[in-house]
C-alpha cells in the first residue's frame, strides 16, 4: 500500500516536470541565441534528468510489486 502511494506521488511529480518541459520547449522557439536561450536550454536538460531519475524510481517500485 505504501508503495502505491509512493508510485502515485512519483507519477504526479513526473507530470509536473513533463508540463514544465513542454512549456520550456514552447518558450525556446521564440528566443534568439544568447544568455536567455542558454538558460532555457539548461532548464530543459535539468527537467529531462529529473524525469529520467523519476522513471528509474518508478521502474524499481513497479518491479518490486511484481
N, C-alpha and C positions, 0 to 999 in steps of 0.2 A: 504494500500500500504506500509506503514511504517513497519507494522508487517511482510509483505512478505520479505522485505529486512533484517529484524532482524532474521527471520527464516533462510534465506539463509546464513547469517553470522554465526549463531549458528551451522548450519549443516556443514559449512566449517571448523569451529573451532573443531567440534566433529571429523571430518575425520582426522584432523591433529593429534589429540590425539590418535585416533584409530591406525593410522600408527606408531606413536611413541610407543604405547603399543606393537604392533606386533614386532617392532624392538627390544624392550626390551626382549620379550619372546624368540626371536631367539638368542639374545646375552647371556641370562642367561643359556642356555643349556650347553655351553662350560665352564662355570665358576666353579671353585672349591668353596667349602664353605669358607667363610671368609668375610672380610670387603667389598670387591668389589662386591661380590654377594649380600650382605645385602643392599648395596646402590642401586643396580638394582631392588631388590625386593621393596624397598621403593619407587622408581620411578614408578614402576608398580602400586602400591597401590594408589599413588597420581594421576596417569593418570586415573585410574578407578573412583576415587572420582570425578574428574573433568568431566568425561564422564557422570556419574550419574547426576551431577548438570545440565549439558547442556541438558540432556534428560528431566529433570524436567521442565526446562525453555521452551523447545520445546513443551512439553505437555500442559503447561499453555497457550502458544501462540496459539497453534492449537485449543485448547478448546475454547478460546475467539473468534476465527474466526468463529466457527460454531454457 
